């Protein structure tokens, strides 16, 4: 069932600004510095060619109320892993970036100091799928196919904490001490405090297919999950205990009322496309980025679709998309996502990183 109002029209087509000096293989992940009061000046991009790239950006002066525009983008260098870079994030000081790779390592790099400033701070037995900076703990969280989440204090060679989950971890997000992960056995693992082993709920995912991405709400009251089957689940932390596998009350109990729901998205001409990325704005509005080449903005609370960008519709999957921390920009990458194997790679020649200035009407609540 599609819970959202699907009648909202697509956003006006605007040719977004693209980055130069793109990696030789598909871009896999993006992160950027900045705060709610400070604009982004550095964008980092990981790639399937094992590189982790730094781009310095500058903005044009624009009139008040006009969307942000870039005046310059400069590639400032890259470091190399020994396998594809699958995830990246920035620390809260906005000068150190973290990368997680299929080679099993977690690395830290201050790009202003050049490629020689890279350090390996963590190691897993299998590929690292997600890395997230946790400022409240002053640690980097990494989630791996070796079934563990590990917290790394950059000053110590051993993990500060290791938590073993039920299966390979395909998606994870963190906010405060809260951690949510989706595993290969269709389980959801929600920690209200990752540092306390008893503060955990594990339950079956409301999605019928593999979880691809997770993003915690801006107000931290819950999270969204996207799947390879073009669906998103909206989940609330207050309801996790009733869904827990250890709870005597089943989540299918008719008396178990819920605010959580699942909706369909990223479907074109009876074709179903995976949801590759989720990201929340300052408010509880959020974006989904799909393998159909579209980015859709939603209002979670009103259950409305706000607008859609389809610049790469049916041309290339959107593999990563994030709002800048101050909300003035959205950065996204279009590239082959390898979901259909190597034989399909030549059919998708597009590999691009783009900037889109966020307009107030793009995220305005619809009545």
C-alpha positions in Angstrom: 0.0 0.0 0.0 1.3 3.5 -0.8 0.7 5.6 2.3 2.1 8.8 0.8 0.2 11.1 -1.5 1.7 10.3 -4.9 0.1 13.2 -6.7 2.8 15.8 -6.1 4.4 16.9 -9.4 8.1 16.6 -10.2 10.3 19.6 -9.4 11.3 21.8 -12.2 14.3 20.4 -14.1 17.4 22.3 -13.3 20.8 21.4 -14.6 22.7 20.8 -11.4 26.4 21.6 -11.1 28.7 18.5 -11.5 32.2 17.9 -10.0 35.4 17.5 -12.1 38.0 14.8 -11.7 35.6 12.0 -10.8 37.1 8.6 -9.8 37.7 6.0 -12.5 35.0 3.7 -11.2 31.5 4.2 -9.7 31.2 6.6 -6.8 29.8 4.7 -3.8 29.4 7.2 -0.9 29.5 10.9 0.0 30.1 12.9 3.1 30.7 16.6 3.8 31.8 18.9 6.5 29.9 21.9 7.9 27.3 22.6 10.6 23.8 24.1 10.7 25.6 27.5 10.9 28.6 26.8 8.7 28.4 26.0 5.0 30.1 23.0 3.6 33.6 23.6 2.2 34.8 20.0 1.7 33.0 17.1 0.1 34.5 13.6 0.3 33.7 10.7 -2.2 34.5 7.1 -1.9 34.7 4.9 -5.0 34.7 1.3 -6.2 38.2 2.0 -7.6 39.3 2.0 -3.9 40.0 5.7 -3.8 38.7 8.2 -1.2 38.6 11.7 -2.8 38.6 15.2 -1.4 36.9 18.1 -3.2 37.1 21.7 -2.0 34.1 23.9 -2.9 33.3 27.6 -3.0 29.9 29.3 -3.4 28.7 32.2 -5.5 27.1 35.2 -3.8 23.3 34.8 -4.2 20.4 37.0 -3.2 18.5 36.1 -0.1 16.0 33.3 -0.6 17.8 32.0 -3.7 19.3 28.5 -3.8 23.0 28.0 -3.2 25.3 27.9 -6.3 28.9 26.7 -6.5 31.5 29.0 -8.0 34.3 26.5 -7.9 35.1 22.8 -7.3 38.7 21.7 -6.9 39.9 18.1 -6.5 42.4 18.3 -3.6 43.7 14.7 -3.8 42.8 11.2 -2.8 44.0 8.3 -0.7 43.8 4.6 -1.6 42.4 1.6 0.2 43.1 -2.0 -0.8 39.4 -2.5 -1.7 36.3 -0.4 -2.7 35.4 2.4 -0.3 31.8 1.7 0.8 31.2 4.4 3.4 32.5 7.7 4.8 31.8 10.3 7.4 33.2 13.6 8.9 34.0 14.2 12.5 32.3 17.0 14.4 35.4 19.3 14.2 34.9 19.2 10.4 38.5 18.6 9.5 38.9 14.8 9.7 37.2 12.3 7.5 36.7 8.6 8.0 36.4 5.8 5.4 35.4 2.2 5.6 36.4 -0.2 2.9 35.9 -3.7 1.6 39.5 -4.4 2.6 38.1 -4.4 6.2 39.9 -1.3 7.4 38.6 2.0 8.9 40.9 4.9 8.1 41.0 8.5 9.2 42.4 11.4 7.0 42.8 15.1 7.5 42.6 16.1 3.8 44.0 19.6 4.5 47.3 17.9 5.4 47.6 15.9 2.1 47.5 12.1 1.4 50.3 11.5 3.8 48.1 12.3 6.8 46.1 9.0 6.6 46.0 6.5 9.4 44.3 3.1 9.8 42.4 3.2 13.1 40.4 0.0 12.9 40.2 -3.5 11.3 37.4 -6.0 10.7 37.5 -9.5 9.4 35.2 -8.7 6.5 34.3 -5.6 4.5 33.2 -2.5 6.4 29.8 -1.5 5.1 29.2 1.6 7.2 31.2 4.1 9.2 29.6 6.8 11.4 31.1 9.4 13.7 29.6 9.5 17.2 30.5 12.9 18.7 28.9 12.1 22.1 31.3 9.2 22.5 34.2 10.7 20.6 34.3 7.5 18.6 33.9 6.1 15.1 31.3 3.3 14.8 31.9 0.8 12.0 29.5 -2.0 10.9 30.8 -4.9 9.0 29.9 -8.1 7.2 31.8 -9.9 10.0 28.6 -9.3 12.0 30.1 -6.8 14.4 29.7 -3.1 15.2 32.9 -1.7 16.7 33.6 1.6 18.3 37.0 3.1 17.7 38.8 5.7 19.8 41.3 7.1 17.4 43.9 7.2 20.2 43.8 3.4 20.7 44.6 0.4 18.4 41.9 -1.9 19.8 38.2 -1.3 19.6 36.6 0.5 22.6 33.6 -1.8 22.2 32.6 -4.7 20.0 29.0 -5.8 19.6 28.1 -9.0 17.7 24.8 -9.1 15.8 22.9 -12.0 14.2 24.2 -11.7 10.6 26.1 -9.5 8.2 25.3 -5.8 8.6 24.0 -4.1 5.5 23.0 -0.7 6.9 23.4 1.3 10.0 22.9 4.8 11.4 23.8 6.5 14.7 22.6 9.5 16.7 23.8 10.3 20.2 24.3 6.9 21.7 21.5 5.4 19.7 22.4 2.9 17.0 20.2 1.1 14.5 21.3 -1.6 12.1 19.8 -3.9 9.5 21.2 -7.4 9.0 21.2 -10.0 6.3 18.7 -12.2 8.1 16.0 -9.4 7.9 16.5 -8.4 11.5 16.5 -4.9 12.9 18.8 -4.2 15.8 18.0 -1.0 17.8 20.2 0.1 20.6 18.9 2.9 22.8 22.4 3.1 24.3 25.1 1.2 22.4 27.4 1.3 25.5 24.9 -0.7 27.6 24.3 -4.2 26.4 20.8 -4.4 28.0 19.5 -1.5 26.0 18.8 -3.4 22.8 15.8 -4.5 20.8 15.9 -7.0 18.0 12.9 -7.7 15.7 12.0 -8.8 12.2 12.1 -6.1 9.6 8.8 -4.8 8.4 10.4 -4.9 4.9 10.2 -8.2 3.0 13.5 -7.8 1.2 17.1 -6.8 2.0 17.6 -3.5 3.8 19.8 -1.2 1.8 19.9 2.0 4.0 18.8 3.4 7.4 18.5 7.0 8.5 17.4 8.3 12.0 14.8 11.0 12.2 16.0 14.6 12.8 14.1 14.6 16.1 15.6 11.1 17.0 12.2 9.6 17.7 12.6 6.9 15.1 14.2 5.9 11.8 13.5 5.1 8.2 14.7 2.0 6.4 14.9 1.5 2.6 15.0 -1.8 0.8 16.1 -3.2 -2.5 12.4 -3.7 -3.4 11.4 0.0 -3.6 9.8 0.4 -0.2 10.6 2.5 2.9 9.6 1.6 6.5 9.0 4.4 9.0 9.7 3.0 12.5 9.4 4.6 16.0 11.7 3.8 18.9 8.8 3.9 21.3 7.4 0.8 19.6 10.5 -1.3 19.3 9.9 -3.1 22.6 6.5 -4.5 21.4 8.1 -5.8 18.3 11.1 -7.4 20.0 11.7 -11.1 19.3 11.9 -11.5 23.1 8.5 -9.8 23.7 5.5 -11.9 24.6 3.3 -9.6 22.5 3.7 -10.2 18.7 4.0 -7.3 16.4 1.1 -8.8 14.5 -1.3 -8.6 17.5 -4.3 -6.6 16.3 -4.4 -4.8 19.7 -0.8 -3.6 19.2 -1.5 -0.1 17.7 1.3 1.5 15.8 2.4 4.7 14.2 4.9 2.9 12.0 4.1 2.2 8.4 5.6 1.1 5.1 5.2 2.8 1.7 6.1 2.1 -1.9 8.5 4.3 -3.9 10.9 4.4 -6.8 8.7 2.5 -9.3 8.7 3.3 -12.9 6.4 1.7 -15.6 5.8 -1.4 -13.5 9.6 -1.7 -12.8 10.7 -1.8 -9.1 14.0 -0.1 -8.1 16.0 -0.3 -4.9 16.2 2.6 -2.4 20.0 3.3 -2.3 20.0 6.2 0.2 18.0 8.0 2.8 18.7 11.3 4.5 16.8 13.6 6.8 16.7 17.3 6.6 16.7 19.6 9.8 13.0 18.8 10.1 11.4 15.4 9.7 11.4 15.8 5.9 13.7 13.5 4.1 15.0 12.3 0.8 15.1 8.9 -0.9 17.5 8.1 -3.7 16.7 5.3 -6.0 18.2 3.0 -8.6 15.6 4.5 -11.0 17.8 7.6 -11.1 15.4 9.7 -9.1 15.6 11.6 -5.8 12.3 12.2 -4.0 11.7 14.5 -1.0 9.0 13.5 1.5 7.2 14.9 4.5 7.2 12.1 7.0 4.6 13.6 9.4 2.2 14.7 6.7 2.8 11.5 4.6 3.2 13.6 1.4 5.6 13.5 -1.4 7.0 17.0 -1.7 9.1 17.0 -5.0 11.1 14.9 -7.2 14.4 15.2 -9.2 14.6 13.0 -12.2 17.6 14.3 -14.0 19.1 10.8 -14.3 15.8 8.9 -14.5 16.4 5.5 -16.1 19.9 6.6 -17.0 21.9 5.8 -13.9 21.1 4.8 -10.3 21.5 7.5 -7.6 23.9 5.7 -5.3 24.4 8.4 -2.6 22.5 11.6 -1.6 22.9 13.8 1.4 21.7 17.3 2.6 24.5 19.6 3.7 24.5 20.1 7.5 23.1 23.6 7.1 20.4 22.4 4.7 21.2 24.8 1.9 22.6 22.2 -0.5 22.1 18.6 -1.5 25.0 16.6 -2.9 24.4 13.3 -4.8 26.2 10.8 -6.9 24.8 9.0 -10.0 26.7 5.8 -11.0 26.3 2.1 -11.6 25.5 0.5 -8.3 26.7 -3.0 -9.2 23.3 -4.5 -8.2 23.1 -6.5 -11.4 26.7 -7.7 -11.6 29.7 -6.7 -13.7 28.0 -7.7 -17.0 25.6 -4.7 -16.8 28.3 -2.1 -16.0 29.0 -1.0 -19.6 25.3 -0.1 -20.0 25.7 2.7 -17.4 28.5 5.0 -18.5 27.4 7.8 -16.1 29.6 8.5 -13.1 28.9 11.9 -11.6 28.8 13.9 -8.4 26.4 16.8 -8.4 25.3 19.8 -6.3 21.7 21.0 -6.0 20.8 24.2 -4.2 17.8 23.5 -2.0 14.9 25.9 -2.6 12.3 26.6 0.2 9.5 25.3 -2.1 11.3 22.0 -2.5 10.8 21.1 1.1 7.7 23.2 1.9 4.9 21.3 3.7 1.9 20.6 1.4 -1.6 20.8 2.7 
